[in-house]
């Protein structure tokens, strides 16, 4: 097992930001965002000004600073500026409801909230319920639409008044640096407590050593910075190697993503299966076969279906490196490698991590059998904030229970089999939703699908498929029967969906994972 020799005293902002000036990269672009170019020197100054502004507001070590902004340089200034003074950055999902922000801000006890004007109305809706927020910094001029509140501060003003010089506070590599809230597929989101060394571990073991991110690379991530996958792709991987990142504040529609690829010429492209499928539809319509300077494509968030891998490779000449990561482990820990892929698999364990597949008694199962995936590695969070029982259920000493089902083949490749609570039985035989979804994905009319078990008129559990069709296909009863027959003929007959429901989109988390509990609710109500 590979391990990194890191000093006991370490501040992540000094590693990812300050180091580049000493290494002569001051004038090199660190961030490209629309018309803006932020050099490493400007990044260093922005981080320092934000950190000093927090000190002026009285923020102390370990106190939380919440960030609710689209991907942009100011997001980065806030993230590293908070941890440079020993405070804790708390990125928040920009697609939530007011009540969600009430929960996150009260649960984290953030003293400061940095918010974009476009999101201010969602905060104002619950302002009276926020028990700990003392300062709200608005990223830009105060809006004139009535959402401005007396006492709010302008982020640019407080940063302009702050000093551009700041020494990183003396923190341990094991001090809290940032919290990432889970995407909440079930219940309330949980705050995973990440430490100052965690980003270095993932950047070196996965970014540098597994997929080969280099100083010359320009990285672009469809996944946003507020969750774990996007944070590595779009921020600390490129900053660790002295490369450049491209940030997109807007919603990453296929047209917008392709526009960014054409304009900024990234060399590494990170996305999720849903976005890859949507981009393929656009590219096939336009007969586009070029991705500019992109040399490598990466996927995570949800298993990458084999047909999407093959269609992408055939159209663009590039393999997609699928992998699995988690909020708790911070980023990818099992991955396909450049030149060493198996379509449909998650790949092999990343050097520096260990994996074992176990049964309900946590005893290892033989190769080829499905079991629960446990992982050991140095980027694993310290635990969940204020969630003692859930911490005990997931963090098992040096190991973490991913709550994912996997099997290991004879070549050392891991194959995803669903979440621990996804499996259901039909006629006494196990059905994993991902098995049925993989078959449906092979049909020419299907864009994506989600499968759950639901009770029939006799109370027996049967598969139900929610299907999103490709453009130009109509969800008719005839097509539903065709899909049922297609599954029945392609795999074990007991797995075919007894019900096929055509939908415009599947309910998903911000990371692209299907919210199966939502599908189960839909099935129960139909």
N, C-alpha and C positions, 0 to 999 in steps of 0.2 A: 504494500500500500504506500503510495506516494504521500509525503507530508511536506508542508512548507515550513521553513525555519524563519519565523517571524519574531521580531523583538517584542518584549513584554509591554513596552511603552510605545503606543502607536495611535495616531489620529488619522482616520481615513481621508479627511480633507487634505492633509499634508501629503499623503501618498498620491491621491488622484488629481490634485490641483497644483499644490505648491511645487512639487518635484519638477515640473516641466520647465519652469523658468531656469532652474539650475542646470537643466539638461539642454538649454539653448532653443527651446521651442516657443519662446514668447510671441513671435510673430506668425506662428503657424495657426491656421484655422482650427479651432476646437469644435465649434458649433456652426452649422449652416441652418438657417431657419427663414424660409422665404427670401426676402431681400437682405436679410441681416447676416453678417459674418462676425462671429465672436472669436477673437484670437485667444490663445492660452493666457496671454498677459491680461486681456480684458476679462477673461473668466476669473483669473486670480483676483483682480480688483473687485469684480462684482461680488464674489464670495466674501471677500474681506469687508466690503461695505455692508453687506447684509448682516454678517456676524456682528459687526460693531453696532449696527442699528438695533439688533436684538439686545446687546449689552446695555445700550442706552434705555431700552424699555424695561430693564431689570431682569431679563431672562437669565436664569442660573443653570448650572450643570444639571443634567437629567430632566429638566423641564421640557415639555413637549411643544413643538411648533408645527401646527397643521398646515398643509399645503393643498389648496384646492384651485388648481390652475390647469389650463391646457399645456401641452408640451411646448416649452419656449425657454430661452436663456434664463428668464427670471425664475423659472421653476428650479433650474440647476443652481442658481445663486442661493436660493432659499434652502435647498436640500443640503448642500455642502457648507453653507454659511452657518446653519444651525449646529451641525455636528462639529464644526471647527471650534466653537466656543464650549463644546461639551454638552450642548443641548441635544434633544432627540427629534429628528425630523419625522413627521407623520404624513406621508402622501395619502390623498383621498381620491377615490373614484369620482370622476366628474359627471357620471351618468346616474347619480342616485336621486332620491326624493328628500325633501326637507326633513322628514322624520328620521331618515337614515343618518343625515348629518348631525342631528340632535344626539343620536345614539353614539356616533363615533367621537364627537367632540367631548361629550360628557364621559364616555368610557376612557378616553385617553387623557382627560383632564388638561387638554392643551390650553396654555395661557395665551398664545398668539395664534391667530388664523390669518394666513395670506390667501387672498381670494381674488379671482378675476371678476371684473364687473358683470360679465354675462352670467355669473353664477350667484351673484349677490342676493337676488330675490329669494333663492332657496334657503339662504342663511337667515334672511330677514323674517321668513315665515316661522322660524323657531327661535329667534333671538331671545325671547323672554324665558325660554327653557334652558339656555346655555349657562351652566352653573360655574364654569371655570374660565371661559374666554374673557380676557381683560383688554386685549387689543386686537382690532381688525385692521389689517393693511390691505388696501385695494390696489391691485396691479394696474395702475393707469389713472387717468383723471377721474374725479368723482362723477358718476353718471348723472345726467340731468333728467332721468325718467322717474324720479321719485324714490329710487331704491337706495340712494345715499343716506347715511345716518350720521347725525352730528357725533363727532368724536372719532369717527373712522379716520385712518391715516392713509396718505398716498404713498405707496411703496417707493416710487421713484424719488419722492421728496425726502423721505427719511434716509434713503440710501445716498442721495446726493449730499446730505448734510453729514454723513458718517465718514470716518477716515478710511482711506484705501489700504492702510497698513494694519495687519493683524497677525499675531503669532498664534499658531494652533495651540490650544490648551493641552496640558499634559494629561492625556487619557491613556488608559490601559487598552490593549488590544481586545480585552474582554468587557470593556465598558459598553453600555447601550449606545448605539449610533442612530438607528432608525427603526420604526415599527412599520410593518406591512399588514394591513387587514386582509384576511381571507375574503374571497369573493362571495362567500355566503351561499353555497349551494343548499345548505340546510341550516336553519336557525340563524342566530345573530352572527355577524362576522367576528372573527377572533383576531386579536392583535398579536402577530408573531414578533417577538423581540429579537432584533438582529444586532449583532455586535460589530465593533470597528474592523475586525479582521475578516468578517464574512465575505464582503465583496472581493477582497484580494484573493481569497481561496477560490471562488468561482471564476474570477477573471483569469487566473493563472491555470487552474486545472482544466477548466472547460474551454474558455475563450481562446487562450493561447496554446495550450498543449493538445487539445482534442480537435478543434476545428481550424486552428491556425490563424487566428486574428493577428494582423501585423500593423506596424506603424503606418504603412502606406495605405491602409484600408480606409474607405469611407463607408460608414455603416448607416443603414436606414431600417427602422423598425416600424411595422404597422402597429404592433402592440405598443400601448402607451406606457409612459414612465410610471404611472401610479400603481402598476402591479409588477410582480417580481420578474416575469419574463421580459417585459419591455424595459425595465430598469437596467438590466444587464445589457441587453441588446443596444439600447439607445443612449446609454450613459457610461457605466463604469467599465465595460469592455473596451470601447474606443479610448477612454481616458487612461486606462491602465497601460495601453500600448503606445500612447502618444499619437493616436489616429484622429479622425474627424468623424463627428456624428451629424446626421441630418435629422432635424426635428420638424414634425408636422403638427401644428396646433389644431388643424381642422379634422373633421371626421374623415377617416381613411377610406373613402369610396374607391372603387377600382380605377376610375378615371383620374381621380386626384393622385392616387399612388403612382400610376404610370406617368403622370405629369412630373412628379417629383423625381422619379427615376430618370426621365429624360433631361431634366434641368440640372440636377446635382450629381448625376453619374455615380451613384454608390457602387461599391464593389461587393459588399455583403448585404443581402436582403433577408430580413427576418419577418415572418408572418405566421398566421394561424391557418388551419385547414379551410375554414369557412372563407377567408379572404382569398386564399389560393384558388378555390373553386370559382368564386365570383370574378376574379381576374381572368381566369381561363375563359369564362363565358364572353367577356369583353374582347379578349384577344382573338378568340375564334371568330367572332362576328367581324372584327376589323382585319382579320387575316394577319395579325401581328405575330412575328416570330423572333423579335429582338428585345433584349433587356439591357441594351447599352453596355456598360462596363461591369455589370454584375457577374461575379465569378463564383459565388456561392449563395445558396438559398437554404434557410433553416426554418423548421417548423416545430411548434410545441403548442400546448394549451388543450389539445384534444388529439387522439390518434389520427395520423394522416392516412386516409384510405389509399389503397394500392392504385385504384384507377386514376386518382388525382396525381399521384407520383408519376405514373406512366404518361399521362397526357401532358403534364408539365415538361417532363424530360423530352418527349417527342416533339413538342412545339418549340421549346427554348434551348434544348441541348444541355440542360442543367438538371442535376439530381437535387431533390429536396432532402436535406438531412433532418429526419424526424428525431425527436428526443422527448424526454419527459423531465419536467422540473416541478417544483411546488413552492408555494409561498413560504412554507416552513423551512425548506432546504435552500431556498433563495433562487436557484436557477436549475439548469439541466444537470442531471447526474447519470442518466443513461442516454446514449446517443449513437446514431449512425455517424460514420466518419467519411470524409472526402475519399472517394474511390473504394469505399467499403460499406455498401448499403445493401439491405434486404428490404425490398418494397413491402410495406405493411407492418414491418417490425419497428420496434422502438430503438433497436441498436444494441450496443454493448455498454457495460458499465464504464463510466469515466474513471480513468486512473486517479487514485486519491480517495475514491469512495469504495465501499463494500456493499454488496447486496446479498440477501438471502430470501428465499421464498418458503413460507412456513404455513402449517395448517392452523386450525383453531387453537391448538395447544402450544403454538409457536415452535413446533418441531419442523425441521426442514423436510420438504417433500422431494421425491426423486425428480430428476430432470424430465421435462415433458408434462409434468402434472401442474395443475393450476393451484395457486395458493396466494397468501397475502405477502406483499412485497415490503420487506424491511430494508432500511438504508442506514449506513453509518458514514459520517463525513464531517469535516470541520466547519462547513458553512451552515449547519443546522442551527436554527434559532434556539435561544436559551429556554423558550417556553412560550405559553400564551399569557398575555397580561390579564390578570384577574379572572382566570379560568382554570382553577386548580384541578377539578375533576377531568376536564378535557385535556389538560396538560398531561396528567397521569395516564390517560387513555392513549395518547399519541406518542409522547416522548418517553422512550423505554431505556433509560441509562444512555449509553453511547448510541443506541439505535433509535430510529423513528419509524413508526408504523404509518406507511403512506396511505393506508386504507384502499390501495389499488390491488386488483387481482392480476397476476402475471403467470406466465410459464416461461421456462428457459429451454431453448433448443440445443441440439448437440454441438452447434457451432458457437455457442455463447451469446446468441442473440435473444433479447427479451421480447415477448409478445403480449400485448395488453389484452386483458379479458374482462375489463369492467371494474366498477367500484365494488367495494365489499358488500354493499347493500343493494346492488343492482340485479344480481342473479335471481331468477325465479325458476320454478319447476313446472313442466308441462307433462302430464301423465307420468310423473315420477322422475322425469329426465331433466337435467339442468339445461337452462337456456341463458346464454350471456347475450345481452342486447347488442353488443358490438359485433358478434358473429352474424346476426341477422342484418344489421346495418351494412356490414361489409358486402354481403350478397346483394342487397338492394342497390348499393352504390355501383355495382357492375351493370345495372340496367341502363340502357341508353337514355331513358327519359328522366332518371332520378338525379337531382342535384345533391341532396343530402336527406338524411332521415334520422328519426329518433324512435327507439323501440322500448316499450315497457310492458310489464305483465299486468293484465286487468281481469277482473272476475267476469265470467259470462253469466248467462241467465241461471245457470245451476250453481253459481258460486265457485266454479273452477277457474284457475288462473290460465289465461291464454295470451299469446303475444298480440300486441296492438302496435301498428306502425304509423307514425306521423311522417308524412313525406312531402318534401319541397321539390317541385318539378323544375326542370330546366325550361328556359323560355321556349315558347312554341308548342308546349305540351299542355293538354287539358286534362284535368282530374276527373275522368269519367268512371262510371261503374265498370266499364269494360277494361280500362287501364288498371283499376284496382284488382280485378280478377287476374289480369295478366301478371301483375306483380306477385300476387299470391302464388300463382303457378310457377313463376320464375324461381321463387325461394324454395318451393316444395321440390322442384326438380334439381336444384343446385346443391341443396344441403339436406340434412335430416328432416324428414317430413314434419316431425312434431314442432319444428321451429318456425314454420310458416305463419305469417300474421293472419289471425282470424278476422281482423278488422284493419282496413287501410283508410287513413284519414288524410286528405290533402290539405296542406296549410301553406300560407305565404312565407312563413319563417318559423324557426324553432326557438323556443325560449332558451336563452343562453346567458352565462355569466360574462363579465367583461373580458375574461381570459379565453372565451370561446367554448367553454364546456357546456354541454347540454344540461339544462336544469330538469333532470328526470322527474323530480318530485312535482314539477309543474305539469309535465306530461301525465303523470299519474293522477293529478288533480283534474286535468282535462278529461281523462278517460273515465274517471269516477263520476264526473258530472254529465257525461254524454248519454 
